[in-house]
Amino acid sequence: TLTKVVSGVLGWETVNNPDAGVLGETTQSDVAARTERNVTLAAQGTSLAEAIVSRLYETEGVTRVSFRENISSTTQVIDGVTMIPHSIYANVEGGTDFDVATSLALKKSGGCAYNNGLGDNISQLITQPFSGQVQDILFDRPLLVQILVRITVTPPPSIQDPTSIVKQAILDYQDGLIPGMGKLNIGTPVSAFELGAAVVEENPAIVVRSVGISLTSPLNFSCDEIPIQIWERAFIVSSNITVIVT
């Protein structure tokens, strides 16, 4: 609510707005703007994988997507997902079930079928606006895989709180907030080297000595890449990051 005039204007003495305002978004970086431009252009197409994925990313609230298609006339197991003939598989994070299902129905080819996989299965009924036909749209939500991080760094004396800075860099990488670097998308493996690079990219003065990553079970810190299936999404929280300052 707005109840206080911060910058006075002649003749304006009070303000009372009982409804909460709608917050804006952070200004896009050049990289983010170019990515959105490509998505916007691709979303104008239909049936192509690029058009379907781009439309999903344009859906309000959607932040991550993995997508596969079976173009053959037989059932296939593709990256661990059993897919019936001439069908698609989508795993989507964010957005409402109805909005995601509507986006899929609008962009897939006529007669193309859907699949559930090994993620959190979603079945959403929608009505096609042109035919009035009720269709059952199938897709998945990702299963979260918690990742533990142990990183050793040597910061310069000018950095007062290296632990918080290092943790924030890793979380920024996870969400794709570092220009020129990727993010932990659905199905993206976790690389210790990528995490270390993210810290250096945001804070070039910090020297990264070592990075170890591990699943919660079994606990085994190493620099080996952790594979993530296309129905999973690696998930890092601040409390699971141990920063060792030397």
Secondary structure, 3 states (H helix, E strand, C coil): CECCCCCCECCECCCCECCCCCCCCCCCCHHHHHHHHHHHHHCCCCCCHHHHHHHHHHCCCCCEEEEEEECCCCCEEECCEEECCCEEEEEEECCCHHHHHHHHHHHCCCCCEECCCCCEEEEEEEECCCCCCEEEEEEEECEEEEEEEEEEEECCCCCCCHHHHHHHHHHHHHCCCCCCCCCCCCCCCECHHHHHHHHHHHCCCCEEEEEEEEECCCCCCECCCECCCCCEEEECCHHHEEEEEC
